[in-house]
């Protein structure tokens, strides 16, 4: 179809803002560009991303007349108010911009994300705290999923917005679930699950996690290994979210990353969300199994299944960096697994080293055949400094995975390798295949099973929500077509015909 959001992205941003909001907003586009909102897609996500005044302060454009039309403050208005360069936008203007840029359901933009399957997993995870027997957990999982469906909470983004609306009890009132479960639900919805619906719902395939795709705060550790009441900032590791998703797509696995709204907030504010902590650095002395939403979702995976935690390291330089963390471009960290099964860790280390070495050699030959003779020779380091196991009383996600019975490995990829993989889809798929083949060479892969509580009952819920998603897509397309038509009528009325 001609038109649609793609046509708006090609338009001049200033002209687009004026067409939607009128000439009273001529200053908005230049201000947005200085704030790193430079196109219609970024604008849409900045409007859709919820902003929680309860943890981030209520002084950043959070008055009700500036709320998102679905409730609560949004990142765009908080950003404008914080900058002081433009007043926050009223609710009507936010609504018009959201409609013109593609609507409110930003989950529909996420490739390989199936909202119904994700919500079924959230429901099953919540049911773990309601009952101890598998049969009762199944009953409760279906109850939670049905309540969300009947409340038209059919996407993780919608759940996340209500949870962070700034109005205590908003999600509970709409879903009719107890408030403590709604708090849990909002935390679970901060994590995006991508992959084939069966892989997401039933725990099939390899799980690829990327916990460092956003700014995060990390509790500081004093010299005597005692946690201080202070935090340090961990900066995002570029392209790890993209690569975790690409690896999962290439291999039929599942990617777990921070959700789109958290990534948008992180990119625009360039600071941690105070409500989030680093899931790759949790205290072993706390009840991390029950508290961390990352851990709770990993716990839904079958025991013995593969888990790859994707991270970014600094490029080797032959100098200080190489002396500190080694010369590799791909550090294979099996330290967490080594702590529970030395023989399995050694076998996996060897399989990954050999498989990835062959993959990188094939890739180098292809690049040389294309005339890329100056491309770096990427190296695998199977004995890295960054092993995936911390010695300071804090647990990495790999350590948490191994404690849950998964076969977890931490891969630290240099920035030059990440950039090269992002620019070469064939190499990315080959790289992901080498990882999965290494795991498969160790033992038979876990088969399809009743991994989640009440899986048969939830299948019906997934089918219902899939039909609802299709209906939402039809309504959105109709809205976009109407906007296109109105624009064309206005152009002709002003004498702008050919």
Secondary structure as UniProt FT lines:
FT   HELIX           5..10
FT   HELIX           13..21
FT   HELIX           23..25
FT   HELIX           26..34
FT   TURN            35..36
FT   HELIX           40..48
FT   HELIX           53..56
FT   HELIX           64..66
FT   TURN            69..70
FT   HELIX           75..83
FT   HELIX           91..100
FT   TURN            101..102
FT   HELIX           106..109
FT   TURN            111..112
FT   HELIX           115..127
FT   TURN            128..130
FT   HELIX           134..150
FT   TURN            151..152
FT   HELIX           156..163
FT   TURN            168..169
FT   HELIX           170..175
FT   HELIX           179..188
FT   TURN            189..190
FT   STRAND          191..195
FT   HELIX           197..202
FT   STRAND          207..210
FT   TURN            211..212
FT   STRAND          216..221
FT   TURN            223..224
FT   STRAND          227..234
FT   TURN            238..239
FT   HELIX           240..251
FT   STRAND          254..258
FT   HELIX           260..269
FT   TURN            274..275
FT   TURN            279..280
FT   STRAND          282..283
FT   TURN            284..285
FT   HELIX           288..291
FT   HELIX           293..298
FT   TURN            299..300
FT   TURN            303..304
FT   STRAND          306..313
FT   HELIX           320..325
FT   STRAND          330..333
FT   HELIX           335..338
FT   TURN            339..340
FT   HELIX           342..369
FT   TURN            370..371
FT   TURN            373..374
FT   STRAND          380..381
FT   STRAND          394..395
FT   HELIX           397..403
FT   TURN            404..405
FT   STRAND          407..414
FT   HELIX           415..422
FT   HELIX           425..440
FT   TURN            441..442
FT   TURN            453..454
FT   HELIX           455..493
FT   TURN            494..495
//
